[in-house]
Amino acid sequence: MGNFQEATDLSSTVDISARRFEESPFIERTDGPGMVRGVYAGRYFAISMGEDEDVLHKYWTLRRKALIFDVPEKPIEIYGPDAVPFLNKVLARNVAKMKEGRGYYAIACTPQGGIFMDGVVFKFSEDRFWYVQADGPFETWLLAHSGGFDVTIIDPNSRVIQIQGPASIDIMTAASDGQIDETMKYFCSGFFELGGQNLYVSRTGFTNELGFEIYCDGATIDHLALWDHLMACGQPHGMEFSSTRAMTTRRIEGGILGNITDIDTTMTPFEAGLEPFVDMSKGDFIGRDALDGRDRRSLLHGLTCMDETPTSQSEILDGDEVVGRITAGIHSPTLNCGIGYARFARPGNWVGRKLSLRLKEGGTYTAEIVDLPFFDREKNIVRGIDRTIP
């Protein structure tokens, strides 16, 4: 079941025990009477702040200034003498090539070659790493495959904050008293003092806007003091708190895939268009044998529709034949049309074709298949090269 965040999901809710999943240490600062929360990686997070939240305003604040998000991605610590060979066994990237202070987007495959998990691995030292996982039981997966390796796998109880948007560098410069500035490159990371507390910070995010992620140490950080410090530094730059609705819109525009929602164990990294993140030359890893010789053409593309917004599980038709389905869709304020991820049943020359979109709610519309991401394909925005404010 995917972690959907479409409009209909906001009213399709259930009550659940507050003890079942991890509460956010920032809830005192972020809670509101209209908040609707989802569960991701076993953690609560705000997917909506209710009717009073102006989602379009939040979206343009993200694109023009900055938003702060309390996100549920879960860091897992892997350390010990065999940390590198172990991670090279469970991940498709070559961790042995990593330098300290760097992050790698990295996929974990099943023995059958499907995508079990995606996330970012950070190297703290030669024998200490963090893997910031997406949705799914990855800590259990790591423990299950750790036999024969001298490694320790722990949950550091780290909650993640994202500050995203063109003003994020100025905000982080202020928050770090000048330690963080333009010289910090995309996917680089390190420890910095923020408001008198030492935290790990990476120049990454889930929006494809210029941005940063801040990783708390659950045992030592005063979370509320950190939140107040960041908000005080962001206020002069127009930063606001937001649920993840604006983030969801921007991540789809930016071609960022959601684990379990857009990619899953039934899809290989090749079929998801993620071939650059699979190192078939590095030696054995879980899933390598199954991937060897597999078709490397992608089944996942973008879809645009000028007349309607695609929704998950809507059908894509070539004539009368159903050839694919939508995994997630939103209205793009930047492109002013409906967009979504189109997962096809078979490879083909789909990009550039005009096909039909049949919504599960009813109605059939003309749609076009396009490359991902939907814009900024050179990633000039997230790298800080394009600082044009839309």
Helices and strands as residue ranges (DSSP letters): G 7-10, H 27-30, E 36-40, E 43-48, H 55-64, E 67-71, E 74-79, H 83-90, G 95-97, E 103-109, E 115-125, E 128-133, H 138-144, E 152-154, E 160-164, H 168-175, E 189-194, E 197-202, E 211-215, H 223-234, G 235-237, E 240-241, H 245-253, G 275-277, H 288-291, E 300-305, E 315-318, E 321-332, E 337-344, E 354-358, E 364-370
